[in-house]
Amino acid sequence: MDTPGNWRKSSYSGPGDGDSCVEIANNSTLIAIHDSKDPNYGILTFPTGAFTTFIETVKADAGHLH
């Protein structure tokens, strides 16, 4: 499976640790994410619709950590 090549940093990247964030790339059928500190370590890919479910689940689980 080919991954999109237009990597960009998360909109949540800010000053300081902003360089230690995830990058995202997408096209009409695929969304890919990777660690900006080590982009060759691994890539997670999702069909476009499944990415929304993934993010919603991460947000819900993060709420349980407080």
N, C-alpha and C positions, 0 to 999 in steps of 0.2 A: 504494500500500500504506500503510495507516495504521500508525503506530508507537504503542506503548503510551505512556501519559502518566505513569506512576508511576516517574519517574527517581529513582535512589538511588545514593549513592557506593559505590564498591568497598569491600569489607570490609578491603582492604589499605591504605586511606587512613589515614594517621596524623598525628601532630603535625608541624608544619613544612610540608613539601611536601604534606601531606594534602589541601590545597585544589587541588592540581594533579594531578588523577587522572581516571580514566574514571568515567563514570556508566553505569548499566545499567538497562534497563527490560524487563519481560517480561509476556507473557500466555501463554495455553495453546498458541499456535502460533508465536510470534515472540519473539526476543530482539534487543534493539537496544542499541548502545553508542555513546557519544560523549565528546568531550573536555569535562571540566567547566569548563575555562578559557574555552572558546569553543563552547558547545553548538549554536550556529547554523551552525558551519563545515561540519559534515557528520555523518551518522549511518550506521553500519554495521548492517545488519539480517541476521539469520540465522534460518532455520527452527530450531525448538528443538533437534532432534537434531544439526544441523550445527554449532551453537555449541560443543558438547563436542569435536568433531573439531578445530575452529579453536583452542580453548584448548590441547588436547593438542599440536598442531603448534607453537604459539608456545612452549610450555614446552620442547619437544624442541629447537627451533632456538636458544632462549636458552642451553641447556646447551652448545652448540657455540661460544658466544662467549667462554667463559672460557679 
